[in-house]
Amino acid sequence: MNCVRPILPGSAIGVLGSGQLGRMFAIAARRMGYRVHTLSPDEDTPTGQVADVEVNAPYEDLDAVCKFASGVSVVTFEFENVPAETAAAAERCAPVRPSGHVLHIAQHRLREKTFLSESGFPVTRFKRVGCPQELPEAAAEIGLPAILKSADFGYDGKGQFRIHNAEDFEAAWQAAGGREAVLEAMVDFDREISVVAARTIGGEFGHYAPIENQHANGILDLSISPARIPERVAKEAVEITRAVLEKLSVVGVLCVEFFVRKDGSLLINELAPRPHNSGHLTVDSNLTSQFEQQLRAVCALPLGGGARFAPAAMANLLGDVWANGEPDWVATAAIPNVKIHLYGKLDPRPGRKMGHLTALSTSVDDAITDVLCARRSLTR
Ligand code: AMP
């Protein structure tokens, strides 16, 4: 039984973190009449630009975090690398959804993989590496090639190194940050997919169809919905995702990233306890976006209908697109089935996520062609 009182429009929602995920959350929340407060160490942020209140404080300033949480009806986050103490401080002053416990697991690869494997979920073979001396033994056990990943604060392929032979050990240890790491077997996958799902405090579960993801240099480049996988694999991915959200008692949105192997079997790569870059296309292609689902879940409202209007493809716009000056927005704006999303970031550094394009079309293949063509038209 769900006895939790819903948090109604007009209430203030607190967001820890201030990037593009918070920005799109804030847009969804404001559309439904909520107020949004954001806290992060930065100023004039993607979230702050559209929030009602932007608080500028380090996550370690627990007094500021408590004051922030006291001014809102619920706290959520858009950035999982918030320190555990920050989530705990917020939890003393307001409900935090998803809970600090979910954050604690998902922000640390080793804890996450240990939780997943101990719960019986399929994960890549892995071994903890606590110091460089442990690397040769771990490599012998896991086999080479393998990937060394920092245990904490990793995202977008950062803090990772592909080890091919023993000569790579030193460079790998340094690249992984010279601290606790996880050695993972290299997966010979057919493709990568993600399932973005939402769960309410009463246990209502909503999900999108698996989305197919292609990466470039460890960063998401292209997402495709629905993923081009057999129905059986799609169903299994959704069932695993449902079980992960249940097991963690997630209240909010969580994305499970999978490798699909050539035989159709699935391995979980990682969890993101928040809306995910691959789910950005839901803003244009689905009746309820991943950000509105997050809002509904953390406010104890029923989830929205997830119906998809059309096959969709999303291409990220990294700072590299600005390499030769201002992109040609007029050319891209002229393409009728493509939507432009920009995050309000002023400094287009190479590799920095500045925005994305989404194309809707009659088939997945056409959506891919159109979104890639639209991206090219920005720099032609
Ligand atoms: P991650 O930050 O762990 O999600 O890794 C970024 C990307 O690197 C993934 O989306 C994959 O494309 C690739 N990758 C990560 N781990 C593995 C693995 N064990 N085997 C093969 N590719 C991987």
Residues whose N, C-alpha, C, O or C-beta is under 5 A from the ligand:
A	BS01	AMP	T124 I147 Y155 D156 G157 E184 A185 M186 V187 H215 G218
